Amino acid sequence: MIRALLMAVNLATMVTPLCATAASPQAAEPIKISAHNFMFAPATLTVSAGATVTWMNLDEEPHTVTSDVGLFRSGALDTNESFSFKFEKRGTYHYTCSIHPRMVGTILVQ
């Protein structure tokens, strides 16, 4: 009887972590770029295909996020407003603020 009980406890301790892991998928960390001090930070970011990047304006002036090839374009983002885009394909994506063209950035999708 004791032996059967010990075997049941051992089996339960082996199965429980597997069930807990399968039942709670891990959420991906948010990928964020800030527009602050008239710069995008980080200026260059590497992500995996399928990743969504969110830009947040932390300046008091409006900014945009505009792809140099027309793939994406935000409207004017006021302070604390954000814009997100999902990068489906591998490649190098350059973008700028259309209001302040010296603000530039690059997304590298692997």
Backbone torsions as a table, in degrees:
resi	resn	phi	psi	omega
1	MET	NA	-47.9	179.5
2	ILE	-63.5	-40.7	179.1
3	ARG	-61.3	-42.6	178.8
4	ALA	-64.2	-39.7	178.7
5	LEU	-64.6	-43.2	178.3
6	LEU	-63.3	-39.6	178.5
7	MET	-64.7	-39.0	179.2
8	ALA	-65.8	-40.6	178.6
9	VAL	-64.9	-44.6	178.4
10	ASN	-60.9	-42.9	179.2
11	LEU	-64.1	-42.0	-179.5
12	ALA	-64.2	-38.9	-179.4
13	THR	-71.3	-26.0	177.5
14	MET	-79.6	-35.3	-175.2
15	VAL	-81.6	-37.2	-175.0
16	THR	-56.4	-47.9	179.1
17	PRO	-62.6	-35.3	179.0
18	LEU	-65.0	-42.4	179.5
19	CYS	-67.3	-41.2	-178.6
20	ALA	-64.2	-39.3	-179.8
21	THR	-67.7	-43.9	-177.8
22	ALA	-69.0	-31.4	-175.2
23	ALA	-80.1	-18.8	-176.1
24	SER	-123.7	85.5	179.0
25	PRO	-62.8	142.8	-178.5
26	GLN	-80.8	132.7	176.5
27	ALA	-80.3	140.0	178.0
28	ALA	-70.3	145.7	176.6
29	GLU	-64.4	139.5	176.5
30	PRO	-63.5	140.9	179.3
31	ILE	-105.4	113.4	-173.1
32	LYS	-124.7	145.5	172.6
33	ILE	-126.7	134.8	178.5
34	SER	-105.1	146.7	169.8
35	ALA	-103.9	108.4	-174.7
36	HIS	-148.6	138.2	-177.3
37	ASN	54.9	37.0	178.0
38	PHE	58.5	37.6	174.9
39	MET	-143.6	152.1	169.6
40	PHE	-92.7	134.3	-179.9
41	ALA	-135.5	124.1	-1.0
42	PRO	-73.6	153.6	-180.0
43	ALA	-71.3	-32.2	176.4
44	THR	-127.5	133.3	-177.3
45	LEU	-135.9	134.9	176.3
46	THR	-107.2	129.0	-179.6
47	VAL	-135.4	167.7	175.4
48	SER	-88.0	152.7	175.2
49	ALA	-57.1	137.6	-177.7
50	GLY	95.4	-5.8	-178.8
51	ALA	-78.3	145.8	174.3
52	THR	-104.4	128.3	178.8
53	VAL	-107.6	136.4	177.9
54	THR	-118.7	126.9	175.4
55	TRP	-99.4	136.8	179.2
56	MET	-124.7	129.3	177.6
57	ASN	-86.1	115.8	178.7
58	LEU	-105.3	1.9	178.4
59	ASP	-88.5	165.7	175.6
60	GLU	-82.1	-11.7	179.2
61	GLU	-100.6	150.2	176.7
62	PRO	-71.0	150.8	176.0
63	HIS	-137.9	160.4	172.5
64	THR	-122.5	167.0	171.8
65	VAL	-125.3	111.1	-171.8
66	THR	-130.9	119.0	176.7
67	SER	-65.1	140.5	179.7
68	ASP	-72.2	-13.1	178.3
69	VAL	-113.9	12.1	176.4
70	GLY	79.3	14.4	-179.1
71	LEU	-69.8	-37.4	178.2
72	PHE	-147.4	154.7	179.3
73	ARG	-159.0	120.8	175.5
74	SER	-86.0	165.0	166.8
75	GLY	-79.8	-174.9	176.1
76	ALA	-67.6	124.9	179.7
77	LEU	-98.3	118.9	175.1
78	ASP	-80.0	177.1	-179.0
79	THR	-52.3	129.9	178.3
80	ASN	69.5	10.0	172.8
81	GLU	-90.5	156.1	-176.4
82	SER	-134.1	165.4	177.5
83	PHE	-141.0	137.3	180.0
84	SER	-124.8	149.3	176.5
85	PHE	-145.2	137.5	178.5
86	LYS	-97.7	123.2	-179.2
87	PHE	-93.2	105.8	-175.3
88	GLU	-85.2	-33.3	-172.5
89	LYS	-115.1	149.2	175.1
90	ARG	-63.0	150.2	177.1
91	GLY	151.1	-177.0	178.3
92	THR	-113.4	125.2	-175.6
93	TYR	-121.0	119.3	178.6
94	HIS	-100.4	145.6	178.7
95	TYR	-145.9	164.6	-179.0
96	THR	-146.6	169.9	167.8
97	CYS	-92.6	119.8	-177.0
98	SER	-69.6	-17.6	177.2
99	ILE	-84.0	-36.7	-178.3
100	HIS	-126.6	83.5	-171.6
101	PRO	-60.4	-14.0	176.5
102	ARG	-76.3	-14.2	176.1
103	MET	-83.0	110.9	-177.8
104	VAL	-132.0	158.2	177.0
105	GLY	-156.7	168.3	-178.7
106	THR	-138.9	135.7	172.4
107	ILE	-112.5	124.3	175.0
108	LEU	-103.6	117.5	-178.1
109	VAL	-105.9	122.4	-179.2
110	GLN	-105.2	NA	NA
